[in-house]
Amino acid sequence: MMKRIAFKMFLHQGFEEEYKRRHKEIWTELKVLLKESGVEDYSIFLDEETHILFGVLKCSNELRYKDLPLQPIMQNWWEYNKDIMQTNEDNSPKSISLEEVFYLE
C-alpha cells in the first residue's frame, strides 16, 4: 500500500535559486537510493514569501524510508545543503511532518 507523506522544511532567505539549482542537479546515487527505498512521486514546493519548503511524496516501503537517515548518500546530501537551510545537529533538515486533512481521489 502506498502511503502519502508530507512535511515542511525551512530555507534560509536569499538561497531560493541555489536550492533550485542543487535540486536540478540532484545526485544520481541519491535518486537511486530514494527509489530503492520506495519513494515515488516526490515533489518539493517553495513558498517564496515564508521560505518554507513543502515536501510531498508517496512511499511503498515505510521501513526502508525510515532507514534513509542512516544511509551515507543521504548524510552527504544533508552536509551539502546545510548552508542553505535550517538543520539539526546531524545536518538533517529541520522538518515538521504535516497531517493530511483532505485527499481527492
Biopython code that builds the backbone (N, CA, C, O; Angstrom):
import numpy as np
from Bio.PDB.StructureBuilder import StructureBuilder

atoms = [
    (1, "MET", "N", (0.835, -1.184, 0.000)),
    (1, "MET", "CA", (0.000, 0.000, 0.000)),
    (1, "MET", "C", (0.882, 1.251, 0.000)),
    (1, "MET", "O", (1.878, 1.320, 0.720)),
    (2, "MET", "N", (0.510, 2.212, -0.798)),
    (2, "MET", "CA", (1.240, 3.470, -0.907)),
    (2, "MET", "C", (0.810, 4.418, 0.204)),
    (2, "MET", "O", (-0.381, 4.667, 0.392)),
    (3, "LYS", "N", (1.771, 4.939, 0.929)),
    (3, "LYS", "CA", (1.477, 5.946, 1.947)),
    (3, "LYS", "C", (1.907, 7.301, 1.415)),
    (3, "LYS", "O", (2.984, 7.430, 0.834)),
    (4, "ARG", "N", (1.068, 8.316, 1.611)),
    (4, "ARG", "CA", (1.427, 9.680, 1.245)),
    (4, "ARG", "C", (2.045, 10.341, 2.474)),
    (4, "ARG", "O", (1.523, 10.231, 3.583)),
    (5, "ILE", "N", (3.150, 11.020, 2.260)),
    (5, "ILE", "CA", (3.881, 11.683, 3.334)),
    (5, "ILE", "C", (4.099, 13.131, 2.931)),
    (5, "ILE", "O", (4.473, 13.415, 1.793)),
    (6, "ALA", "N", (3.866, 14.048, 3.862)),
    (6, "ALA", "CA", (4.107, 15.469, 3.607)),
    (6, "ALA", "C", (4.839, 16.068, 4.802)),
    (6, "ALA", "O", (4.647, 15.639, 5.940)),
    (7, "PHE", "N", (5.667, 17.050, 4.533)),
    (7, "PHE", "CA", (6.455, 17.689, 5.586)),
    (7, "PHE", "C", (6.870, 19.071, 5.122)),
    (7, "PHE", "O", (6.780, 19.401, 3.940)),
    (8, "LYS", "N", (7.327, 19.875, 6.073)),
    (8, "LYS", "CA", (7.866, 21.184, 5.705)),
    (8, "LYS", "C", (9.267, 21.334, 6.262)),
    (8, "LYS", "O", (9.612, 20.779, 7.305)),
    (9, "MET", "N", (10.070, 22.109, 5.527)),
    (9, "MET", "CA", (11.446, 22.424, 5.904)),
    (9, "MET", "C", (11.614, 23.928, 5.736)),
    (9, "MET", "O", (10.714, 24.602, 5.235)),
    (10, "PHE", "N", (12.753, 24.456, 6.149)),
    (10, "PHE", "CA", (12.918, 25.902, 6.227)),
    (10, "PHE", "C", (14.188, 26.348, 5.514)),
    (10, "PHE", "O", (15.300, 26.059, 5.956)),
    (11, "LEU", "N", (14.003, 27.054, 4.405)),
    (11, "LEU", "CA", (15.103, 27.560, 3.589)),
    (11, "LEU", "C", (15.555, 28.910, 4.126)),
    (11, "LEU", "O", (14.730, 29.730, 4.527)),
    (12, "HIS", "N", (16.873, 29.143, 4.133)),
    (12, "HIS", "CA", (17.378, 30.463, 4.511)),
    (12, "HIS", "C", (17.026, 31.461, 3.412)),
    (12, "HIS", "O", (17.106, 31.149, 2.224)),
    (13, "GLN", "N", (16.639, 32.652, 3.821)),
    (13, "GLN", "CA", (16.288, 33.705, 2.872)),
    (13, "GLN", "C", (17.473, 34.008, 1.962)),
    (13, "GLN", "O", (18.617, 34.068, 2.412)),
    (14, "GLY", "N", (17.186, 34.194, 0.694)),
    (14, "GLY", "CA", (18.221, 34.514, -0.272)),
    (14, "GLY", "C", (18.830, 33.307, -0.966)),
    (14, "GLY", "O", (19.674, 33.469, -1.847)),
    (15, "PHE", "N", (18.423, 32.102, -0.589)),
    (15, "PHE", "CA", (19.002, 30.889, -1.167)),
    (15, "PHE", "C", (18.021, 30.126, -2.058)),
    (15, "PHE", "O", (18.224, 28.946, -2.344)),
    (16, "GLU", "N", (16.963, 30.804, -2.491)),
    (16, "GLU", "CA", (15.944, 30.149, -3.299)),
    (16, "GLU", "C", (16.531, 29.589, -4.603)),
    (16, "GLU", "O", (16.298, 28.429, -4.944)),
    (17, "GLU", "N", (17.281, 30.409, -5.317)),
    (17, "GLU", "CA", (17.838, 29.972, -6.605)),
    (17, "GLU", "C", (18.882, 28.882, -6.415)),
    (17, "GLU", "O", (18.969, 27.958, -7.224)),
    (18, "GLU", "N", (19.671, 28.984, -5.358)),
    (18, "GLU", "CA", (20.686, 27.956, -5.091)),
    (18, "GLU", "C", (20.024, 26.622, -4.760)),
    (18, "GLU", "O", (20.480, 25.571, -5.212)),
    (19, "TYR", "N", (18.950, 26.663, -3.974)),
    (19, "TYR", "CA", (18.219, 25.437, -3.639)),
    (19, "TYR", "C", (17.671, 24.801, -4.916)),
    (19, "TYR", "O", (17.787, 23.590, -5.103)),
    (20, "LYS", "N", (17.076, 25.607, -5.792)),
    (20, "LYS", "CA", (16.541, 25.088, -7.054)),
    (20, "LYS", "C", (17.659, 24.489, -7.907)),
    (20, "LYS", "O", (17.494, 23.414, -8.484)),
    (21, "ARG", "N", (18.796, 25.184, -7.986)),
    (21, "ARG", "CA", (19.918, 24.694, -8.790)),
    (21, "ARG", "C", (20.402, 23.346, -8.284)),
    (21, "ARG", "O", (20.609, 22.419, -9.067)),
    (22, "ARG", "N", (20.582, 23.239, -6.970)),
    (22, "ARG", "CA", (21.087, 21.985, -6.408)),
    (22, "ARG", "C", (20.116, 20.831, -6.666)),
    (22, "ARG", "O", (20.546, 19.698, -6.884)),
    (23, "HIS", "N", (18.844, 21.105, -6.644)),
    (23, "HIS", "CA", (17.880, 20.025, -6.860)),
    (23, "HIS", "C", (17.699, 19.693, -8.342)),
    (23, "HIS", "O", (17.293, 18.579, -8.675)),
    (24, "LYS", "N", (17.989, 20.628, -9.224)),
    (24, "LYS", "CA", (18.002, 20.299, -10.654)),
    (24, "LYS", "C", (19.166, 19.362, -10.960)),
    (24, "LYS", "O", (19.111, 18.568, -11.899)),
    (25, "GLU", "N", (20.218, 19.468, -10.151)),
    (25, "GLU", "CA", (21.428, 18.664, -10.340)),
    (25, "GLU", "C", (21.537, 17.583, -9.267)),
    (25, "GLU", "O", (22.645, 17.181, -8.910)),
    (26, "ILE", "N", (20.400, 17.105, -8.747)),
    (26, "ILE", "CA", (20.415, 16.105, -7.674)),
    (26, "ILE", "C", (21.256, 14.904, -8.102)),
    (26, "ILE", "O", (21.222, 14.488, -9.260)),
    (27, "TRP", "N", (21.992, 14.367, -7.174)),
    (27, "TRP", "CA", (22.905, 13.269, -7.463)),
    (27, "TRP", "C", (22.140, 12.028, -7.917)),
    (27, "TRP", "O", (21.106, 11.673, -7.351)),
    (28, "THR", "N", (22.667, 11.385, -8.942)),
    (28, "THR", "CA", (22.068, 10.151, -9.450)),
    (28, "THR", "C", (21.991, 9.101, -8.348)),
    (28, "THR", "O", (20.987, 8.398, -8.234)),
    (29, "GLU", "N", (23.039, 8.986, -7.536)),
    (29, "GLU", "CA", (23.062, 7.989, -6.456)),
    (29, "GLU", "C", (21.940, 8.233, -5.451)),
    (29, "GLU", "O", (21.379, 7.286, -4.901)),
    (30, "LEU", "N", (21.612, 9.502, -5.212)),
    (30, "LEU", "CA", (20.542, 9.830, -4.277)),
    (30, "LEU", "C", (19.196, 9.476, -4.885)),
    (30, "LEU", "O", (18.328, 8.951, -4.187)),
    (31, "LYS", "N", (19.003, 9.749, -6.158)),
    (31, "LYS", "CA", (17.751, 9.376, -6.822)),
    (31, "LYS", "C", (17.545, 7.864, -6.774)),
    (31, "LYS", "O", (16.439, 7.393, -6.511)),
    (32, "VAL", "N", (18.601, 7.114, -7.025)),
    (32, "VAL", "CA", (18.519, 5.649, -6.979)),
    (32, "VAL", "C", (18.170, 5.196, -5.566)),
    (32, "VAL", "O", (17.311, 4.332, -5.392)),
    (33, "LEU", "N", (18.823, 5.767, -4.554)),
    (33, "LEU", "CA", (18.545, 5.401, -3.166)),
    (33, "LEU", "C", (17.088, 5.674, -2.806)),
    (33, "LEU", "O", (16.433, 4.829, -2.196)),
    (34, "LEU", "N", (16.584, 6.829, -3.172)),
    (34, "LEU", "CA", (15.192, 7.166, -2.868)),
    (34, "LEU", "C", (14.240, 6.170, -3.513)),
    (34, "LEU", "O", (13.316, 5.678, -2.865)),
    (35, "LYS", "N", (14.463, 5.876, -4.783)),
    (35, "LYS", "CA", (13.583, 4.928, -5.482)),
    (35, "LYS", "C", (13.685, 3.529, -4.879)),
    (35, "LYS", "O", (12.674, 2.844, -4.730)),
    (36, "GLU", "N", (14.900, 3.101, -4.532)),
    (36, "GLU", "CA", (15.070, 1.787, -3.911)),
    (36, "GLU", "C", (14.426, 1.721, -2.528)),
    (36, "GLU", "O", (14.110, 0.638, -2.035)),
    (37, "SER", "N", (14.233, 2.884, -1.906)),
    (37, "SER", "CA", (13.605, 2.957, -0.588)),
    (37, "SER", "C", (12.087, 3.093, -0.680)),
    (37, "SER", "O", (11.419, 3.294, 0.334)),
    (38, "GLY", "N", (11.544, 2.983, -1.890)),
    (38, "GLY", "CA", (10.102, 3.015, -2.078)),
    (38, "GLY", "C", (9.518, 4.392, -2.284)),
    (38, "GLY", "O", (8.297, 4.549, -2.271)),
    (39, "VAL", "N", (10.362, 5.402, -2.477)),
    (39, "VAL", "CA", (9.877, 6.772, -2.669)),
    (39, "VAL", "C", (9.481, 6.966, -4.133)),
    (39, "VAL", "O", (10.240, 6.656, -5.051)),
    (40, "GLU", "N", (8.272, 7.486, -4.319)),
    (40, "GLU", "CA", (7.755, 7.779, -5.654)),
    (40, "GLU", "C", (7.025, 9.107, -5.627)),
    (40, "GLU", "O", (6.624, 9.587, -4.567)),
    (41, "ASP", "N", (6.858, 9.692, -6.789)),
    (41, "ASP", "CA", (6.020, 10.884, -6.944)),
    (41, "ASP", "C", (6.382, 11.950, -5.894)),
    (41, "ASP", "O", (5.516, 12.463, -5.185)),
    (42, "TYR", "N", (7.679, 12.265, -5.814)),
    (42, "TYR", "CA", (8.218, 13.168, -4.789)),
    (42, "TYR", "C", (8.349, 14.570, -5.363)),
    (42, "TYR", "O", (8.996, 14.774, -6.390)),
    (43, "SER", "N", (7.733, 15.527, -4.696)),
    (43, "SER", "CA", (7.826, 16.933, -5.090)),
    (43, "SER", "C", (8.158, 17.784, -3.877)),
    (43, "SER", "O", (7.794, 17.451, -2.749)),
    (44, "ILE", "N", (8.856, 18.889, -4.125)),
    (44, "ILE", "CA", (9.099, 19.888, -3.087)),
    (44, "ILE", "C", (8.628, 21.226, -3.656)),
    (44, "ILE", "O", (9.002, 21.615, -4.762)),
    (45, "PHE", "N", (7.806, 21.914, -2.881)),
    (45, "PHE", "CA", (7.272, 23.210, -3.279)),
    (45, "PHE", "C", (7.861, 24.281, -2.366)),
    (45, "PHE", "O", (8.095, 24.038, -1.182)),
    (46, "LEU", "N", (8.097, 25.467, -2.923)),
    (46, "LEU", "CA", (8.652, 26.584, -2.167)),
    (46, "LEU", "C", (7.621, 27.685, -2.028)),
    (46, "LEU", "O", (7.054, 28.140, -3.021)),
    (47, "ASP", "N", (7.375, 28.117, -0.796)),
    (47, "ASP", "CA", (6.574, 29.318, -0.539)),
    (47, "ASP", "C", (7.586, 30.460, -0.428)),
    (47, "ASP", "O", (8.239, 30.618, 0.603)),
    (48, "GLU", "N", (7.710, 31.247, -1.481)),
    (48, "GLU", "CA", (8.746, 32.283, -1.533)),
    (48, "GLU", "C", (8.509, 33.402, -0.523)),
    (48, "GLU", "O", (9.441, 34.136, -0.192)),
    (49, "GLU", "N", (7.294, 33.544, -0.034)),
    (49, "GLU", "CA", (7.000, 34.574, 0.962)),
    (49, "GLU", "C", (7.551, 34.191, 2.337)),
    (49, "GLU", "O", (8.071, 35.042, 3.058)),
    (50, "THR", "N", (7.436, 32.916, 2.699)),
    (50, "THR", "CA", (7.859, 32.474, 4.038)),
    (50, "THR", "C", (9.171, 31.689, 4.017)),
    (50, "THR", "O", (9.756, 31.446, 5.072)),
    (51, "HIS", "N", (9.638, 31.293, 2.841)),
    (51, "HIS", "CA", (10.835, 30.461, 2.657)),
    (51, "HIS", "C", (10.642, 29.055, 3.222)),
    (51, "HIS", "O", (11.606, 28.374, 3.575)),
    (52, "ILE", "N", (9.386, 28.637, 3.300)),
    (52, "ILE", "CA", (9.090, 27.275, 3.754)),
    (52, "ILE", "C", (9.010, 26.370, 2.537)),
    (52, "ILE", "O", (8.384, 26.704, 1.531)),
    (53, "LEU", "N", (9.661, 25.212, 2.651)),
    (53, "LEU", "CA", (9.630, 24.186, 1.624)),
    (53, "LEU", "C", (8.623, 23.125, 2.049)),
    (53, "LEU", "O", (8.642, 22.675, 3.194)),
    (54, "PHE", "N", (7.749, 22.726, 1.138)),
    (54, "PHE", "CA", (6.762, 21.690, 1.414)),
    (54, "PHE", "C", (7.107, 20.467, 0.573)),
    (54, "PHE", "O", (7.119, 20.539, -0.655)),
    (55, "GLY", "N", (7.385, 19.358, 1.223)),
    (55, "GLY", "CA", (7.681, 18.113, 0.532)),
    (55, "GLY", "C", (6.468, 17.195, 0.570)),
    (55, "GLY", "O", (5.800, 17.071, 1.596)),
    (56, "VAL", "N", (6.195, 16.556, -0.560)),
    (56, "VAL", "CA", (5.094, 15.612, -0.668)),
    (56, "VAL", "C", (5.603, 14.414, -1.456)),
    (56, "VAL", "O", (6.194, 14.578, -2.523)),
    (57, "LEU", "N", (5.380, 13.214, -0.939)),
    (57, "LEU", "CA", (5.834, 12.022, -1.639)),
    (57, "LEU", "C", (4.917, 10.851, -1.347)),
    (57, "LEU", "O", (4.101, 10.885, -0.425)),
    (58, "LYS", "N", (5.072, 9.823, -2.151)),
    (58, "LYS", "CA", (4.407, 8.560, -1.903)),
    (58, "LYS", "C", (5.491, 7.547, -1.576)),
    (58, "LYS", "O", (6.582, 7.581, -2.144)),
    (59, "CYS", "N", (5.177, 6.644, -0.653)),
    (59, "CYS", "CA", (6.159, 5.663, -0.210)),
    (59, "CYS", "C", (5.513, 4.286, -0.150)),
    (59, "CYS", "O", (4.459, 4.107, 0.461)),
    (60, "SER", "N", (6.151, 3.325, -0.785)),
    (60, "SER", "CA", (5.633, 1.958, -0.788)),
    (60, "SER", "C", (6.310, 1.072, 0.252)),
    (60, "SER", "O", (5.877, -0.060, 0.469)),
    (61, "ASN", "N", (7.368, 1.568, 0.898)),
    (61, "ASN", "CA", (8.098, 0.761, 1.881)),
    (61, "ASN", "C", (8.528, 1.663, 3.046)),
    (61, "ASN", "O", (9.622, 2.227, 3.041)),
    (62, "GLU", "N", (7.652, 1.783, 4.032)),
    (62, "GLU", "CA", (7.918, 2.700, 5.150)),
    (62, "GLU", "C", (9.165, 2.336, 5.939)),
    (62, "GLU", "O", (9.875, 3.224, 6.410)),
    (63, "LEU", "N", (9.444, 1.054, 6.091)),
    (63, "LEU", "CA", (10.635, 0.648, 6.843)),
    (63, "LEU", "C", (11.906, 1.128, 6.154)),
    (63, "LEU", "O", (12.809, 1.646, 6.811)),
    (64, "ARG", "N", (11.983, 0.961, 4.843)),
    (64, "ARG", "CA", (13.166, 1.422, 4.105)),
    (64, "ARG", "C", (13.225, 2.941, 4.076)),
    (64, "ARG", "O", (14.308, 3.523, 4.129)),
    (65, "TYR", "N", (12.066, 3.585, 3.992)),
    (65, "TYR", "CA", (12.012, 5.050, 4.011)),
    (65, "TYR", "C", (12.557, 5.579, 5.338)),
    (65, "TYR", "O", (13.331, 6.536, 5.358)),
    (66, "LYS", "N", (12.157, 4.961, 6.430)),
    (66, "LYS", "CA", (12.611, 5.403, 7.758)),
    (66, "LYS", "C", (14.098, 5.130, 7.972)),
    (66, "LYS", "O", (14.710, 5.694, 8.879)),
    (67, "ASP", "N", (14.673, 4.272, 7.146)),
    (67, "ASP", "CA", (16.092, 3.927, 7.229)),
    (67, "ASP", "C", (16.972, 4.915, 6.444)),
    (67, "ASP", "O", (18.196, 4.877, 6.567)),
    (68, "LEU", "N", (16.369, 5.785, 5.650)),
    (68, "LEU", "CA", (17.136, 6.723, 4.821)),
    (68, "LEU", "C", (18.148, 7.560, 5.602)),
    (68, "LEU", "O", (19.261, 7.755, 5.112)),
    (69, "PRO", "N", (17.815, 8.068, 6.800)),
    (69, "PRO", "CA", (18.801, 8.890, 7.518)),
    (69, "PRO", "C", (20.103, 8.172, 7.863)),
    (69, "PRO", "O", (21.105, 8.826, 8.154)),
    (70, "LEU", "N", (20.104, 6.853, 7.837)),
    (70, "LEU", "CA", (21.306, 6.079, 8.157)),
    (70, "LEU", "C", (22.214, 5.877, 6.953)),
    (70, "LEU", "O", (23.345, 5.411, 7.096)),
    (71, "GLN", "N", (21.727, 6.223, 5.775)),
    (71, "GLN", "CA", (22.472, 5.980, 4.543)),
    (71, "GLN", "C", (23.503, 7.079, 4.280)),
    (71, "GLN", "O", (23.171, 8.264, 4.335)),
    (72, "PRO", "N", (24.757, 6.694, 3.994)),
    (72, "PRO", "CA", (25.812, 7.687, 3.752)),
    (72, "PRO", "C", (25.477, 8.686, 2.647)),
    (72, "PRO", "O", (25.824, 9.860, 2.769)),
    (73, "ILE", "N", (24.821, 8.261, 1.584)),
    (73, "ILE", "CA", (24.476, 9.194, 0.498)),
    (73, "ILE", "C", (23.541, 10.280, 1.029)),
    (73, "ILE", "O", (23.703, 11.456, 0.706)),
    (74, "MET", "N", (22.574, 9.886, 1.834)),
    (74, "MET", "CA", (21.639, 10.864, 2.408)),
    (74, "MET", "C", (22.382, 11.816, 3.336)),
    (74, "MET", "O", (22.151, 13.024, 3.300)),
    (75, "GLN", "N", (23.269, 11.283, 4.161)),
    (75, "GLN", "CA", (24.041, 12.122, 5.082)),
    (75, "GLN", "C", (24.926, 13.101, 4.321)),
    (75, "GLN", "O", (25.090, 14.244, 4.746)),
    (76, "ASN", "N", (25.497, 12.665, 3.200)),
    (76, "ASN", "CA", (26.323, 13.557, 2.368)),
    (76, "ASN", "C", (25.474, 14.653, 1.729)),
    (76, "ASN", "O", (25.919, 15.795, 1.612)),
    (77, "TRP", "N", (24.248, 14.307, 1.314)),
    (77, "TRP", "CA", (23.341, 15.307, 0.724)),
    (77, "TRP", "C", (22.990, 16.366, 1.769)),
    (77, "TRP", "O", (22.962, 17.559, 1.469)),
    (78, "TRP", "N", (22.726, 15.923, 2.982)),
    (78, "TRP", "CA", (22.422, 16.880, 4.059)),
    (78, "TRP", "C", (23.607, 17.801, 4.308)),
    (78, "TRP", "O", (23.436, 19.010, 4.464)),
    (79, "GLU", "N", (24.798, 17.235, 4.347)),
    (79, "GLU", "CA", (26.015, 18.029, 4.544)),
    (79, "GLU", "C", (26.145, 19.079, 3.440)),
    (79, "GLU", "O", (26.485, 20.232, 3.704)),
    (80, "TYR", "N", (25.873, 18.670, 2.219)),
    (80, "TYR", "CA", (25.966, 19.542, 1.043)),
    (80, "TYR", "C", (24.979, 20.707, 1.134)),
    (80, "TYR", "O", (25.271, 21.800, 0.649)),
    (81, "ASN", "N", (23.827, 20.488, 1.741)),
    (81, "ASN", "CA", (22.772, 21.504, 1.767)),
    (81, "ASN", "C", (22.625, 22.244, 3.100)),
    (81, "ASN", "O", (21.750, 23.100, 3.226)),
    (82, "LYS", "N", (23.446, 21.940, 4.077)),
    (82, "LYS", "CA", (23.266, 22.532, 5.408)),
    (82, "LYS", "C", (23.472, 24.047, 5.428)),
    (82, "LYS", "O", (22.978, 24.719, 6.333)),
    (83, "ASP", "N", (24.186, 24.591, 4.455)),
    (83, "ASP", "CA", (24.449, 26.027, 4.446)),
    (83, "ASP", "C", (23.273, 26.851, 3.932)),
    (83, "ASP", "O", (23.272, 28.073, 4.083)),
    (84, "ILE", "N", (22.266, 26.206, 3.325)),
    (84, "ILE", "CA", (21.185, 26.985, 2.727)),
    (84, "ILE", "C", (19.832, 26.769, 3.410)),
    (84, "ILE", "O", (18.823, 27.335, 2.988)),
    (85, "MET", "N", (19.813, 25.949, 4.465)),
    (85, "MET", "CA", (18.545, 25.693, 5.146)),
    (85, "MET", "C", (18.769, 25.411, 6.628)),
    (85, "MET", "O", (19.888, 25.121, 7.053)),
    (86, "GLN", "N", (17.705, 25.498, 7.402)),
    (86, "GLN", "CA", (17.794, 25.184, 8.825)),
    (86, "GLN", "C", (18.008, 23.684, 8.986)),
    (86, "GLN", "O", (17.325, 22.872, 8.362)),
    (87, "THR", "N", (18.979, 23.332, 9.843)),
    (87, "THR", "CA", (19.306, 21.915, 10.027)),
    (87, "THR", "C", (19.416, 21.565, 11.502)),
    (87, "THR", "O", (19.532, 22.431, 12.368)),
    (88, "ASN", "N", (19.375, 20.272, 11.751)),
    (88, "ASN", "CA", (19.607, 19.725, 13.083)),
    (88, "ASN", "C", (21.102, 19.498, 13.266)),
    (88, "ASN", "O", (21.882, 19.727, 12.341)),
    (89, "GLU", "N", (21.506, 19.051, 14.451)),
    (89, "GLU", "CA", (22.926, 18.838, 14.733)),
    (89, "GLU", "C", (23.562, 17.802, 13.818)),
    (89, "GLU", "O", (24.764, 17.865, 13.563)),
    (90, "ASP", "N", (22.771, 16.839, 13.315)),
    (90, "ASP", "CA", (23.316, 15.821, 12.411)),
    (90, "ASP", "C", (23.260, 16.257, 10.945)),
    (90, "ASP", "O", (23.463, 15.443, 10.044)),
    (91, "ASN", "N", (22.987, 17.537, 10.710)),
    (91, "ASN", "CA", (22.889, 18.163, 9.379)),
    (91, "ASN", "C", (21.587, 17.839, 8.644)),
    (91, "ASN", "O", (21.361, 18.362, 7.552)),
    (92, "SER", "N", (20.731, 16.998, 9.209)),
    (92, "SER", "CA", (19.444, 16.733, 8.563)),
    (92, "SER", "C", (18.618, 18.014, 8.587)),
    (92, "SER", "O", (18.727, 18.807, 9.522)),
    (93, "PRO", "N", (17.798, 18.215, 7.569)),
    (93, "PRO", "CA", (16.966, 19.418, 7.551)),
    (93, "PRO", "C", (15.985, 19.421, 8.717)),
    (93, "PRO", "O", (15.396, 18.389, 9.041)),
    (94, "LYS", "N", (15.811, 20.576, 9.344)),
    (94, "LYS", "CA", (14.725, 20.693, 10.321)),
    (94, "LYS", "C", (13.448, 20.462, 9.549)),
    (94, "LYS", "O", (13.195, 21.117, 8.537)),
    (95, "SER", "N", (12.651, 19.539, 10.022)),
    (95, "SER", "CA", (11.488, 19.100, 9.273)),
    (95, "SER", "C", (10.323, 18.867, 10.222)),
    (95, "SER", "O", (10.502, 18.345, 11.322)),
    (96, "ILE", "N", (9.147, 19.249, 9.795)),
    (96, "ILE", "CA", (7.929, 19.038, 10.574)),
    (96, "ILE", "C", (6.964, 18.239, 9.709)),
    (96, "ILE", "O", (6.630, 18.652, 8.598)),
    (97, "SER", "N", (6.519, 17.104, 10.214)),
    (97, "SER", "CA", (5.539, 16.294, 9.494)),
    (97, "SER", "C", (4.216, 17.034, 9.439)),
    (97, "SER", "O", (3.835, 17.728, 10.382)),
    (98, "LEU", "N", (3.522, 16.877, 8.323)),
    (98, "LEU", "CA", (2.229, 17.516, 8.136)),
    (98, "LEU", "C", (1.141, 16.451, 8.107)),
    (98, "LEU", "O", (1.300, 15.394, 7.498)),
    (99, "GLU", "N", (0.040, 16.750, 8.774)),
    (99, "GLU", "CA", (-1.092, 15.834, 8.811)),
    (99, "GLU", "C", (-1.948, 16.019, 7.571)),
    (99, "GLU", "O", (-2.288, 17.144, 7.205)),
    (100, "GLU", "N", (-2.291, 14.927, 6.934)),
    (100, "GLU", "CA", (-3.195, 15.003, 5.781)),
    (100, "GLU", "C", (-4.619, 15.188, 6.294)),
    (100, "GLU", "O", (-5.105, 14.387, 7.093)),
    (101, "VAL", "N", (-5.279, 16.235, 5.840)),
    (101, "VAL", "CA", (-6.657, 16.506, 6.285)),
    (101, "VAL", "C", (-7.654, 16.396, 5.128)),
    (101, "VAL", "O", (-8.864, 16.431, 5.355)),
    (102, "PHE", "N", (-7.161, 16.264, 3.890)),
    (102, "PHE", "CA", (-8.058, 16.087, 2.757)),
    (102, "PHE", "C", (-7.274, 15.477, 1.610)),
    (102, "PHE", "O", (-6.109, 15.809, 1.387)),
    (103, "TYR", "N", (-7.926, 14.584, 0.892)),
    (103, "TYR", "CA", (-7.333, 13.997, -0.311)),
    (103, "TYR", "C", (-8.455, 13.680, -1.294)),
    (103, "TYR", "O", (-9.396, 12.965, -0.949)),
    (104, "LEU", "N", (-8.365, 14.198, -2.498)),
    (104, "LEU", "CA", (-9.359, 13.941, -3.531)),
    (104, "LEU", "C", (-8.828, 12.836, -4.436)),
    (104, "LEU", "O", (-7.827, 13.021, -5.129)),
    (105, "GLU", "N", (-9.483, 11.713, -4.430)),
    (105, "GLU", "CA", (-9.063, 10.600, -5.294)),
    (105, "GLU", "C", (-9.724, 10.686, -6.640)),
    (105, "GLU", "O", (-9.490, 9.835, -7.498)),
]
sb = StructureBuilder()
sb.init_structure("model")
sb.init_model(0)
sb.init_chain("A")
sb.init_seg("    ")
for serial, (resi, resn, name, xyz) in enumerate(atoms, 1):
    if name == "N":
        sb.init_residue(resn, " ", resi, " ")
    sb.init_atom(name, np.array(xyz, "f"), 0.0, 1.0, " ", f" {name:<3s}", serial, name[0])
structure = sb.get_structure()
